[in-house]
């Protein structure tokens, strides 16, 4: 079980980092710093890829038969991943909108 907790925490950390990088990208875009925004979004996407690999590993361990216990930290990590992915989608669109607006400082 200790290994499972470590795996779930890795998922949580990667999902949280993905969310943070996407929000950082939005701050850069708001200031007209689009190269930095693109870099932050690329980092965010890498964190989500890693989190998704971990999620896939957990699904494989469960084998669809409820072998893994569902607890608050597991649900929390899945929630973080889902939120990170939604924020990425919205950030991508918002960055494009910022590109079309004049920079206001």
Buried (B, 14 or more C-beta within 10 A) or exposed (E): EEEBEEBBEBBBBBBBBBBBBBBBBBEBBBBBBBEBBBBBBEBBBBBBEBBBEBBEEBEEEEEEEEEBEEEEBBEBBBEBBEBBBEBBEEBBEBBEEBEEEEEEE
